[in-house]
Amino acid sequence: MKRIFFYFSAAFLLIIGLCAQDDAAAPAKKLPHSVRLLCVDEVAQATQLVLAEETEQGWVGRWRVGVSEQTLSNRLGFQTRTIGVAIDPTPPLKNGPFHAAPTMIKENLIVKPFAEMVLSASDSVTAILIAGPKHEVAPYRVIVLDAAEQQFGKGKVLIQNFTPHTVAGVFGGKAAKILSGKSELIEPGIDQAADMAQVTLAKQTGQAWEPFYDTRWPGKADYRSYLLLLPREDGSINAFVMPEYPPFR
């Protein structure tokens, strides 16, 4: 009887051990919502940020993120869609000129956001950080961009017009017109030597068109690009271009 009990106990412990190994090997559960940060302008006093979720305790930090001018982060997962952005009250030490990869916060960190955003149900949300006019109040303006990832592939340009103007452009011979607050997905043509595309943009003012951007881009690109039309305080337009190489995350 004792021998039977011994064999049963050993088998039971073996099953528990195998289950534990399976649990350890199982991939981490993917959080239902995610966002990436695209920093246009770096604010010196706010290069270390915390992304937080609102709970009964208040805004609880979930991710520490270092941001620099013209940087695009990996996707950061969240349980909810309402996210707060705050300056990190206990920033990590910076090792050299580059920020470390975003890290999940394990301790109970309560923060006070300077901006809030609501993520869409899509898993293609990018939060754009633009330097704010009053850095001491809100170092960044936060604009949420929902890109159609399944259509936004290599060689294409996603244009988002955040200005109060209608903007028209020619991209390697292909025309596009982007109304204020709207977006357009295009694939530039080739109308210059060395597979290049001439790109010219103009804003509408009354019945007149005022050119503000004239350059050349590669017409055959192995990456995709964001073209963000952003208003400046003096009324001019910042045509901000950000390439992204595959795999698109």
N, C-alpha and C positions, 0 to 999 in steps of 0.2 A: 504493500500500500504506500509506504514511504517512497519507494522507487518511482511509482506512478506519479505521486505528487511532485517529486523532483523533476521528472521529465515534463510535466505540465507547466511547472513554474518556469523552467528553462525556455520552453517554447513560448510562453506568454511574454517573457522578457525579450526574447528575440523579435517577436512581433512588434512590441513597443519600440525597440531600437530601429527596426526597419521603417516604421511609421515616422519616427523622428527624423530619420535620414531623408525620407520623402518630403517632409515639411521643410527641411532645411534647403533641399534642392529646388523646391518649387519657386518659380519666379515671383517677385514682389507684385502685389496687386496694383494694377494701374489706377491712379486716381482719375475720377470722372471728368475733370476739367483741367485745362492747361493754358498757359500763356507764355509768350516770349517777350523779352524787353529789347527794343531797338532804340538806342540812345543816339539822338542827333547831335546835341550839344552837351558837353560835360560841364557841370557846375562844380567848381573846386571844393565847395563845402559839402557836397552831396554826391560823392563817388561811391560811398558804401550805403546800400539801401537794404531795407527789409520789406518783403511782401507778406502781408498778414491777412487772416480771415477773421470776420466778426463772430464772436461767441458770447455766451452769457457773461463771461469774465471781462469782455471788452475785445479789443483787437489783439489777437495772438499771432506772433510772428511765426511764419512757416518756412521762409527761405531768406538766406543772406545772399545778396548779389552785389558784385562790384561792377560799376558801369563806367565807361569811357566814351569819348567822342567817336561816333561812327562804329559802334559795336552792336552785335546781335547775339543774344544769349540762347542757350538751349531751352527746351520746353520745361516749364516748372509746373508740377501738378498740385491740384487743390481739390478739396472735398466740395466746396461751394463755388458759386459764380461771383459773389461780391468780394472784391479784393481791395485791400488798402495798401498804399505805398508810403513808407516812412523812412526817415533818415535813421540809419543803424545807431542806436544809443551806445552800443558796446562793439564797435567795429573791430574785426580781426586785424592783426598787424599785416601791413602790405609788404610782400616779399619782392623787391625789385619793381620795375616799371609796369608789370602786368598784374591784373587781378586774378585771383584763384577762381576755379570753377564755382558756380553757385552751390551752396551747401544747405541741406535741410536743417532746420533748427530743432534741436531735441529738448532744450530746456523750455520752461514756461516764460516766454518773453512777451510782455505787454508793451505795445507801442501806440503812438498817436499819429495816425496817417495825415499827411499833407494833401493827399488826393485819394479818391475812391474810384473804382471802375467796376463795371458789370460785364462779365464775360458772356459771350453768346454760347449757344449749345454746340456750335461748331468747334472742332479741335484745331482750328487754324487761326487762332487769335494772337495778334501781336500788339503789345502796348508800346506806343511811341512816346519817348521822353524828349520834350523840347524845353530848353531853358526858359523859365518864367521871367516876367518883367520884375518881380519882387522876390529875389532869392531868399530873403530872410523869412518870408511868409510861406511861399511854396516854390522851392527851387526849380521844379519842372511842371510844365503842363503835360497831362497824360491824355493821349488820344488813342482810342481802341480801334484797331483795324482788323476786320474779319476777311481774310483772303480765302478765295476758293481754291484750295490746295490741289484738288484733282484736275483743275484746268491750268494751273499756274506752273508750267514746266520749263525745261531748259530753253533758253533763247527768247523767253517771253519777258515782257515788262508790265508790271502792275502799277498803273498810274492812279494816284489818289489826290484829288484836288481839295485841299483844306482851306483855300483862299475864298474871298467873297466874289471872285471874278470867274467868268468863263475863260478857259484857256484852250487854245487851238495849237496843234503842232503837226510837224511832218517828221516821220521817222524812217529815213531811208526811202523816201518816196511814198510812204503810207501815211495818210492823213488821219488825225484823231481830234475829236473835240470833247473836252471834259467840262461839264457844268460844275458850278460851285457845289461842293459837298458830295460829288459823285466820283466814281472810279471807272477805269477802262483797262482792259487787258489787251495788249497788242503784241505782235511779233514784228520787229523792225525789218524793213527790206534792206537791200544792198544797192547803193547808188554811187559809191565811191571806190577808188582803187583799194586793193588789199582787203577785200570783203568788209569794207567799212560802211556805216550808215551816217549820213548827215542828219543831225537832229536840230530842229529849230522850233522854239516855243514863243508864243505871244499871248498877252492877256487882252481881254476886251474892255475898253473904257468908253462907254457910250456907243457910238457907231464906229469908233476907231480901234485899231489893233496896235498894241505896243510890244515889240519884240523884247524879250528879256533873257533869252538863253539860246546859244548857238555853239554847237560843238560837234564832234564825231564820236560814234560808238562802234565797237565791233558788231558787224551785222550777223555774224555766225558765232554765237556764244555757247559755251558748255555750262553756263550758269543761268540763273534767272535774276531779275533785278526789280527792286522797288524804286519807283520814282515818286517822291512825295513833294507836292507843291505846297509850301508852307509860307504863310504871311509873315513878313517882318513888321516891326513897329513903325518903320518909316513908309509903309505902304508898298514896298517892293516885294518880290517873291523869291524865296529860296528854293531852287530846284535841287532837292537832296536825292542823290542816287546811292543805293546800297545794293551791291551784288551779293548773291547767296549761292554757294556751290552745293551740289548734291553730295550725300543724300539730304533731301530737304526734311528737316526735323520739326 
